């Protein structure tokens, strides 16, 4: 279907001009047909802009040359040339902002159709009539003045409406160009922020390494106490649990380094000033994705470091240095946070299915409850041999909040299920587990929070742990 239908009203009577107009009309209609078929690629869009640039160069030069040679009044020449320049400006603006436009090819199509109508029915017809009057012997000034008296009212109304539409498109393109021009400054600011974040993360990584060293020293001291065997196992368990946040903080640092490199490439492309390089660099960097991902990247790393601090606090609790405080906490948010922390352990093994209900804030020690969530989630992932699902549920009944973590893993026999809360009991190979995770979890839920920890399991089908916690906290005995 043709978007622009040529008829006698568009004929100027100047063969070269009419031929060139029809070529552009054919291009506009061809573009419209391509858009109806879909799949308009970036390569095709670049080709279209090159064609339009070449058309503007040739057509405008021909019209301006004819007006000068025939002696058209300078007032009309100035006005006509201004329209030519505005077309070029709009075309350049569309090119520069195409990545910011949802459907750039459709925007170009609408711009061309409106510009063609306004320009041909307006300035080009005026030009043609003045040229005709000049050939009849009128002076340039008389031909210009005569044109002012010969305007058709119907055409004038139509051109007025189309001119307003064209002005609206021009305003939109100008705004998009301004946004595009400010992008470079925003990229510089973002790069500076990322560099600062990178330095901070490196510093925290160094502090984390020192912290691990101190934990190892504490382990050696505790091994000399009466509880040498238990403390030795606990330290191994702590080291195992620290590996998770350390791993994803290291991974985040690597990702952050990659993001900084991509943004530096965007800046380099802007410095070259080559539109194709800029578009390619922006597309490769995916600025919008980085804008969304970077804050969560830094937040996750900070949470990982916070997790290590909480694990160390639990080690102090084991040594009877109780500094933990009860507070009201949103445990739905806590389990979401823990899912983020242990995501690296889960993502290759299981699909997470969330079925979180409405629950009140629970009086508890959030860091300890998070540790239980982490133990259960990691155990669920390890119980799945290849690929499965982990269901995370929550709800509230009788002034108690409950949480379920269910996996589709191997399940447990009755004999194993009866022993899972015993300290140091594990079915994992030597070096793969301490047997303290569920024992510590049971201690946190039952002894420290006055709740309960239930389990049901079917060999070959999976296991489900349910935690019950009193909403108002453990009652004093």
HELIX and SHEET records of a PDB file:
HELIX    1   1 UNK A    8  UNK A   10  5                                   3    
HELIX    2   2 UNK A   15  UNK A   37  1                                  23    
HELIX    3   3 UNK A   42  UNK A   70  1                                  29    
HELIX    4   4 UNK A   74  UNK A   96  1                                  23    
HELIX    5   5 UNK A   98  UNK A  100  5                                   3    
HELIX    6   6 UNK A  104  UNK A  119  1                                  16    
HELIX    7   7 UNK A  120  UNK A  124  3                                   5    
HELIX    8   8 UNK A  125  UNK A  135  1                                  11    
HELIX    9   9 UNK A  140  UNK A  149  1                                  10    
HELIX   10  10 UNK A  153  UNK A  222  1                                  70    
HELIX   11  11 UNK A  228  UNK A  272  1                                  45    
HELIX   12  12 UNK A  275  UNK A  285  1                                  11    
HELIX   13  13 UNK A  287  UNK A  318  1                                  32    
HELIX   14  14 UNK A  331  UNK A  341  1                                  11    
HELIX   15  15 UNK A  343  UNK A  346  1                                   4    
HELIX   16  16 UNK A  366  UNK A  383  1                                  18    
HELIX   17  17 UNK A  414  UNK A  417  1                                   4    
HELIX   18  18 UNK A  437  UNK A  442  1                                   6    
HELIX   19  19 UNK A  443  UNK A  448  3                                   6    
SHEET    1   A 2 UNK A 327  UNK A 329  0                                        
SHEET    2   A 2 UNK A 362  UNK A 364 -1                                        
SHEET    1   B 5 UNK A 350  UNK A 355  0                                        
SHEET    2   B 5 UNK A 388  UNK A 397  1                                        
SHEET    3   B 5 UNK A 400  UNK A 407 -1                                        
SHEET    4   B 5 UNK A 462  UNK A 470 -1                                        
SHEET    5   B 5 UNK A 452  UNK A 458 -1                                        
END                                                                             
